[in-house]
Each structure stands twice: as structure tokens, then as C-alpha cells.
Amino acid sequence: MIKLSEWIKACKTDQVGDGKLFAFDHKDQKILLANLKGKIFATDLICTHAQADLSTGFLTDEGIRCPLHLSVFNLENGTPQGPPAEKPLKTYNVKIQENEIYVEV
């Protein structure tokens, strides 16, 4: 059985201002939106190293920094930028229509 992706409405654009993070759940998925210099990114919400909630982390030019062990994940591809995390975050496609942010899950 082929699982088809779908676009889901995550939130309004003003809920994720520049430099802000926004977390939401869709079914069993926990997703993080990050607005880095006006571009919206979507990744898994939970750190792959220590199960920390990345919405309580720190957004930097390098990506999202885990609040627990300070691993940084690239927002474009989810790749950890250094230890202790080794496994990448899943990333999601994002589109904006009529001031709404949609994520492809």
C-alpha cells in the first residue's frame, strides 16, 4: 500500500514571526516550524539524540539548537551539525497560501 502525502494547515503566518518557533501535532507526528530570516522551515519537533522538545531550543543562523545537549540541526535537511546528535531530523515541505502555512506530511 502506497502512503500518499497530504498538505495540512499548520497555522497562520503571523503565529511564526521572524526568529520564532511554533510546535504542533498532526496525528502521531510532532512538527516544529521555524522562521529563520523570513523563511519558514518544518522539521520533526523531537531531538533525535535525547528526545528533547526543540521548540524550547534556540534558533540560530546554523539551525535549531537542542536545549538539552546543544546539538544544532540544519533546518533545510535536518542534518546534525555536530555531536552528540548523529541522526538527522525529518524535514517537511512548506508552502504559504493566503497567510496560512501548510506542511506536507
C-alpha positions in Angstrom: 0.0 0.0 0.0 1.4 3.4 -1.0 1.1 6.1 1.5 0.3 9.4 -0.2 1.4 12.7 1.3 -1.0 15.4 2.1 -0.8 19.1 2.8 -2.1 20.1 6.2 -2.7 23.6 7.6 -0.3 24.3 10.4 -1.1 27.8 11.5 -1.3 31.4 10.3 1.9 33.1 9.2 1.7 35.7 12.0 2.0 32.9 14.5 5.6 32.2 13.4 7.2 35.6 13.3 10.9 36.2 12.3 13.2 34.3 14.7 10.3 32.3 16.2 9.4 28.7 16.7 6.0 27.0 16.6 5.2 23.4 17.5 2.1 21.5 16.5 0.9 17.9 16.4 -0.7 16.1 13.4 -2.0 12.7 14.2 1.1 10.9 15.7 3.6 13.4 14.2 5.1 16.2 16.3 6.3 19.0 14.0 8.3 22.2 14.5 8.1 25.3 12.4 11.0 27.7 12.4 11.1 31.2 10.9 14.7 32.0 10.1 15.2 35.4 8.5 11.7 35.3 6.9 11.9 31.7 5.6 9.7 29.0 7.1 11.2 25.6 7.7 9.5 22.4 9.1 11.2 19.6 10.9 10.4 17.0 13.5 9.9 18.5 16.9 11.8 16.0 19.0 15.6 15.9 19.0 17.0 12.6 17.6 19.6 12.3 20.3 17.8 12.8 23.6 14.1 13.2 22.9 14.1 16.9 23.9 11.4 19.3 22.6 13.2 21.5 20.1 10.5 24.3 20.4 12.3 25.2 23.7 15.6 25.3 21.9 17.4 28.2 20.3 17.1 29.3 16.7 20.5 30.5 15.2 21.9 31.1 11.7 23.2 27.5 11.8 19.8 26.0 12.6 17.8 24.8 15.6 19.9 24.1 18.8 18.6 21.5 21.2 18.0 22.9 24.7 19.3 19.7 26.3 22.7 18.8 24.8 23.1 21.7 22.4 23.3 19.8 19.2 22.4 22.0 16.2 20.3 20.7 13.3 20.3 22.2 9.8 16.8 23.4 9.0 17.0 22.6 5.3 18.0 19.0 5.5 17.8 18.1 9.2 21.5 17.1 9.4 23.1 17.5 12.8 26.0 20.0 12.7 28.0 18.2 15.4 27.8 15.8 18.3 26.2 14.5 20.4 23.3 14.1 17.8 24.2 11.8 14.9 20.8 11.1 13.3 19.1 13.8 11.2 15.7 15.2 11.8 13.0 14.6 9.3 12.2 17.7 7.3 9.0 18.6 5.6 8.0 20.7 2.6 6.3 24.0 3.4 4.1 26.3 1.4 2.3 29.6 2.3 -1.1 30.5 0.8 -3.3 33.4 1.9 -1.4 33.9 5.2 -1.6 30.3 6.1 1.3 27.9 6.5 0.9 24.4 5.1 3.1 21.4 5.7 3.4 18.3 3.5 3.1 15.2 5.7 
